[in-house]
Amino acid sequence: MHVLRHPRNAILVGLVFVVIAIFYWAAPYFGNGHVDTAGLTLLGALGVAMGLMAYVLVAGSPRDR
């Protein structure tokens, strides 16, 4: 299965970090603590970067069958 036929696999890699960022925000928000917006921003950017890099790495790999 090549990533160009199924780009959702690369998107799922990035979504893992976005989901972690949501939990990272929700825990202090609902627990009346301090929300670290810098950490949220970096986790969100990391999710985008990891999804893009997973797509690039798989798309650039040879097609072995």
Buried (B, 14 or more C-beta within 10 A) or exposed (E): EEBEEEBEBBBEBBBEBBEBBEEBBEEEEEEEEEEEEEEBEBBBEBBEEBBBEBBEEBEEEEEEE
